[in-house]
């Protein structure tokens, strides 16, 4: 199968491009980072530097399927950028795939569930779309809507908390705040959530590309992990103190929201060291219902979180 992987210079896209190439597919990766693209080429994946904001154009010529990993993935930023990169780009790509008869697998996020109030075994059918806890979540929901409207046969994956060796977001971010001693303990009780090893996401994407399943699919490791116990383990690995100073979650979120407001007063400011939505990920439990992915995609996680976290800790 001839597959185009967008966002191939990112963590997930790069892993997917390499795995799909090794599986015998003919893969073209695209992204805006030429240096990372060169590294991808050295691993055997063809690469073309390209800005999808200009439209996919000839990238889709001779392509059987597209794995759309490219996105503005951040808890901080401006709505215009999120809308352009996540909504407009996805909608245009879906329209072009539909017109050419190209299979589309779109990577979304379970962040769309964050404001629903649901925390356990959340199904894809959970009502969303009224309000969102981040601009990112809102943009990804709108992208889903546009993709489904023009291409009902597309598969949309919602992997939660992607991690693994080479991750540039979740674990490195937590490692930085632990090393800096800035992270307080925000609850007196443990919080269980689910994560998704990058190899499990790639496995789900490959199943979706090679099959014909359509619609929304939750993807995780299938086993919940205790957030604060995991942070303690990470602190021990890094040889830094565990978070012990207690700050009520509401107080911390309020301070973070105020800090965000201050940062927004000065255009061009980098992401604040903490954000309210980022803190909520450490205090609110969430597990996802994988029934549909198991039954329709044939998905079964390849990597258990205990093994996955060990490799990440060793990498860090």
C-alpha positions as CSV (number, residue, x, y, z in Angstrom):
1,X,0.0,0.0,0.0
2,X,1.3,3.5,-0.8
3,X,0.8,5.6,2.3
4,X,1.3,9.3,3.0
5,X,2.1,10.1,6.6
6,X,1.6,13.8,7.5
7,X,3.5,15.2,10.5
8,X,6.2,12.6,9.9
9,X,8.8,14.9,11.6
10,X,6.8,14.6,14.8
11,X,6.9,11.9,17.5
12,X,3.9,9.9,16.4
13,X,4.2,10.5,12.7
14,X,7.9,9.5,12.6
15,X,7.3,6.3,14.5
16,X,4.3,5.5,12.2
17,X,6.3,6.2,9.0
18,X,9.2,3.9,10.1
19,X,6.9,1.1,11.3
20,X,4.7,1.1,8.2
21,X,7.8,1.1,5.9
22,X,9.2,-1.8,7.8
23,X,5.9,-3.6,7.4
24,X,6.3,-3.5,3.6
25,X,4.3,-0.5,2.7
26,X,5.6,2.3,0.5
27,X,5.7,5.3,2.7
28,X,6.1,9.0,2.0
29,X,6.5,11.2,5.0
30,X,5.9,14.9,5.0
31,X,6.5,17.8,7.5
32,X,8.0,21.2,7.9
33,X,11.2,20.2,9.7
34,X,13.8,19.4,7.0
35,X,16.5,18.3,9.5
36,X,14.2,15.7,11.0
37,X,13.1,14.8,7.5
38,X,16.7,14.0,6.6
39,X,16.9,11.7,9.7
40,X,13.7,10.0,8.5
41,X,15.2,9.4,5.1
42,X,18.3,7.8,6.7
43,X,16.0,5.3,8.3
44,X,14.6,4.3,4.8
45,X,11.5,6.5,4.6
46,X,11.1,8.9,1.7
47,X,10.5,12.4,2.9
48,X,9.3,15.7,1.3
49,X,9.3,19.0,3.2
50,X,5.9,20.4,2.8
51,X,3.5,22.9,4.5
52,X,0.0,21.4,4.5
53,X,-1.5,24.9,5.0
54,X,-0.8,25.3,1.3
55,X,-3.1,22.3,0.6
56,X,-1.9,18.7,-0.1
57,X,-2.0,19.1,-3.9
58,X,0.2,16.7,-5.7
59,X,1.2,14.9,-2.5
60,X,-1.9,12.7,-3.0
61,X,-1.0,11.6,-6.5
62,X,-0.6,7.8,-6.6
63,X,-1.4,7.5,-2.8
64,X,-3.7,4.7,-1.5
65,X,-4.1,6.0,2.0
66,X,-3.2,8.9,4.3
67,X,-2.3,8.8,8.0
68,X,-2.9,12.4,9.2
69,X,-0.7,12.9,12.3
70,X,0.1,16.6,11.7
71,X,-1.4,19.0,14.2
72,X,-0.8,21.9,16.4
73,X,-0.6,19.9,19.7
74,X,-0.2,22.2,22.6
75,X,-2.1,23.5,25.7
76,X,-1.1,27.0,24.9
77,X,-1.5,29.2,21.8
78,X,-3.8,31.4,19.8
79,X,-7.1,30.3,18.4
80,X,-6.3,31.5,14.9
81,X,-3.3,29.2,14.8
82,X,-5.2,26.2,16.2
83,X,-8.0,26.8,13.7
84,X,-5.7,27.0,10.7
85,X,-3.4,24.1,11.5
86,X,-6.0,21.7,13.0
87,X,-9.4,22.5,11.4
88,X,-8.7,24.0,8.0
89,X,-5.8,21.7,7.1
90,X,-7.8,18.6,8.2
91,X,-10.9,19.6,6.3
92,X,-9.0,20.4,3.1
93,X,-7.1,17.1,3.3
94,X,-10.3,15.1,3.9
95,X,-12.0,16.8,0.9
96,X,-9.1,16.0,-1.3
97,X,-8.9,12.4,-0.1
98,X,-12.7,12.0,-0.7
99,X,-12.4,13.4,-4.2
100,X,-9.5,11.0,-5.1
101,X,-10.9,7.9,-3.3
102,X,-8.0,7.8,-0.9
103,X,-8.4,6.0,2.5
104,X,-8.0,8.5,5.4
105,X,-7.0,7.7,9.0
106,X,-7.2,10.9,11.1
107,X,-5.5,11.2,14.5
108,X,-7.6,13.1,17.0
109,X,-7.6,13.2,20.8
110,X,-9.8,12.2,23.8
111,X,-9.3,15.7,25.1
112,X,-12.7,16.3,23.5
113,X,-14.1,14.5,26.5
114,X,-12.4,16.6,29.2
115,X,-15.4,18.9,29.8
116,X,-18.1,16.2,29.7
117,X,-17.7,15.3,33.4
118,X,-17.2,11.6,32.5
119,X,-14.2,9.9,34.0
120,X,-14.6,6.1,33.7
121,X,-14.8,3.9,30.6
122,X,-15.8,6.9,28.4
123,X,-17.3,5.7,25.1
124,X,-16.9,7.3,21.7
125,X,-20.7,8.1,21.9
126,X,-20.2,10.4,24.9
127,X,-21.8,13.8,24.1
128,X,-19.2,16.5,23.3
129,X,-19.1,19.8,21.6
130,X,-20.7,22.2,24.1
131,X,-17.5,23.4,25.8
132,X,-13.8,22.5,25.9
133,X,-11.1,22.9,28.4
134,X,-8.5,24.0,25.9
135,X,-8.2,25.6,22.5
136,X,-6.5,22.4,21.3
137,X,-9.5,20.2,22.3
138,X,-11.9,22.5,20.6
139,X,-10.0,22.6,17.4
140,X,-9.6,18.9,17.2
141,X,-13.4,18.4,17.8
142,X,-14.2,20.8,15.0
143,X,-11.7,18.9,12.8
144,X,-13.4,15.7,13.5
145,X,-16.7,17.2,12.6
146,X,-15.4,18.4,9.2
147,X,-13.6,15.2,8.4
148,X,-16.8,13.1,9.1
149,X,-19.0,15.5,7.1
150,X,-17.0,15.2,3.9
151,X,-15.6,11.7,4.4
152,X,-17.9,9.4,6.5
153,X,-15.6,6.4,5.7
154,X,-12.6,7.9,7.5
155,X,-11.3,6.3,10.6
156,X,-10.7,8.7,13.5
157,X,-8.4,7.6,16.3
158,X,-8.5,9.2,19.8
159,X,-5.3,8.0,21.5
160,X,-4.8,9.3,25.1
161,X,-1.5,10.6,26.4
162,X,1.0,9.3,23.8
163,X,4.3,8.4,25.3
164,X,7.4,6.4,24.5
165,X,11.1,6.8,23.8
166,X,11.5,10.0,21.7
167,X,8.5,11.7,23.3
168,X,9.0,15.4,23.3
169,X,5.9,16.3,25.3
170,X,4.5,14.4,28.3
171,X,7.4,12.8,30.1
172,X,10.0,15.4,29.2
173,X,7.7,18.1,30.5
174,X,7.1,16.3,33.7
175,X,10.8,15.6,34.1
176,X,11.5,19.4,33.7
177,X,9.1,20.4,36.4
178,X,10.3,17.7,38.8
179,X,13.9,18.7,38.2
180,X,13.0,22.4,38.8
181,X,11.1,21.4,42.0
182,X,8.0,23.4,40.9
183,X,5.4,20.6,41.0
184,X,3.4,20.5,44.2
185,X,1.2,17.5,45.2
186,X,-2.3,18.5,44.1
187,X,-4.4,15.8,45.7
188,X,-4.4,13.7,48.9
189,X,-5.6,10.7,46.9
190,X,-4.3,8.8,44.0
191,X,-5.6,9.6,40.5
192,X,-5.8,6.8,37.9
193,X,-5.7,7.6,34.2
194,X,-4.8,5.9,30.9
195,X,-1.8,6.5,28.6
196,X,-1.0,5.1,25.2
197,X,2.5,3.9,24.2
198,X,3.4,5.2,20.8
199,X,3.8,1.6,19.4
200,X,0.2,0.9,20.4
201,X,-1.0,4.0,18.6
202,X,0.9,3.0,15.5
203,X,-0.5,-0.6,15.7
204,X,-4.1,0.9,15.8
205,X,-3.3,3.2,12.9
206,X,-1.9,0.3,10.8
207,X,-5.1,-1.8,11.5
208,X,-7.2,1.2,10.4
209,X,-5.1,1.8,7.3
210,X,-5.2,-1.8,6.2
211,X,-8.9,-2.3,6.9
212,X,-12.1,-0.5,6.1
213,X,-13.4,0.5,9.5
214,X,-15.0,4.0,9.8
215,X,-15.8,6.3,12.6
216,X,-14.4,7.1,16.1
217,X,-12.1,4.8,18.0
218,X,-10.7,5.3,21.5
219,X,-7.1,4.0,21.8
220,X,-5.1,3.5,25.0
221,X,-2.8,0.9,26.6
222,X,-5.9,-0.7,28.1
223,X,-4.6,-0.5,31.7
224,X,-4.9,2.5,34.0
225,X,-1.9,3.9,35.7
226,X,-1.6,5.8,39.0
227,X,-0.5,9.3,38.1
228,X,1.2,10.3,41.4
229,X,2.9,7.0,42.0
230,X,4.2,7.3,38.5
231,X,5.5,10.8,39.2
232,X,7.2,9.5,42.4
233,X,8.9,6.7,40.3
234,X,10.0,9.3,37.7
235,X,11.4,11.5,40.5
236,X,13.4,8.6,41.9
237,X,14.8,7.8,38.4
238,X,15.8,11.4,38.0
239,X,17.3,11.4,41.5
240,X,15.3,14.5,42.5
241,X,12.9,15.0,45.4
242,X,9.4,13.6,45.1
243,X,6.5,16.2,45.1
244,X,5.5,16.6,48.8
245,X,4.3,20.2,49.3
246,X,0.5,20.2,49.0
247,X,-1.4,22.8,47.2
248,X,-5.1,22.4,46.6
249,X,-5.9,21.7,43.0
250,X,-8.4,24.6,42.7
251,X,-5.9,27.1,44.1
252,X,-3.2,25.9,41.7
253,X,-5.5,26.0,38.7
254,X,-6.6,29.5,39.6
255,X,-3.0,30.7,39.8
256,X,-2.2,29.0,36.5
257,X,-5.2,30.7,34.8
258,X,-4.0,34.1,36.1
259,X,-0.5,33.4,34.8
260,X,-2.0,32.5,31.4
261,X,-3.9,35.8,31.4
262,X,-0.7,37.7,32.1
263,X,1.1,35.9,29.3
264,X,-1.6,36.7,26.8
265,X,-1.2,40.4,27.5
266,X,2.2,40.2,25.8
267,X,2.0,38.7,22.3
268,X,4.8,36.4,21.3
269,X,5.3,35.1,24.9
270,X,6.3,31.4,25.1
271,X,4.0,28.9,26.8
272,X,3.7,29.6,30.6
273,X,5.5,27.1,32.9
274,X,2.1,25.9,34.0
275,X,-1.3,25.9,32.5
276,X,-4.7,25.3,34.1
277,X,-5.6,22.6,31.6
278,X,-2.2,20.9,32.1
279,X,-2.7,20.8,35.9
280,X,-6.2,19.3,35.4
281,X,-4.6,16.3,33.6
282,X,-2.9,15.5,36.9
283,X,-6.0,15.7,39.1
284,X,-8.8,14.3,37.1
285,X,-9.1,10.5,36.4
286,X,-10.1,9.2,33.0
287,X,-10.3,5.8,31.5
288,X,-11.7,5.0,28.0
289,X,-13.9,2.3,26.7
290,X,-12.0,0.3,24.1
291,X,-14.8,-2.0,23.1
292,X,-15.3,-0.5,19.7
293,X,-11.6,-0.5,18.8
294,X,-11.3,-4.1,19.9
295,X,-14.4,-5.3,18.1
296,X,-14.2,-3.3,14.9
297,X,-10.5,-2.6,14.4
298,X,-9.3,-5.8,16.0
299,X,-7.1,-3.7,18.3
300,X,-5.3,-5.3,21.2
301,X,-2.5,-3.3,22.9
302,X,1.0,-4.6,22.1
303,X,2.8,-2.7,24.9
304,X,1.7,-2.9,28.6
305,X,2.2,0.4,30.5
306,X,4.5,-1.2,33.0
307,X,6.9,-2.2,30.3
308,X,6.3,1.0,28.3
309,X,7.1,3.3,31.3
310,X,10.3,1.3,32.1
311,X,11.7,2.0,28.6
312,X,10.7,5.7,28.9
313,X,12.4,6.1,32.3
314,X,15.5,4.4,31.0
315,X,15.4,6.8,28.0
316,X,15.1,9.8,30.2
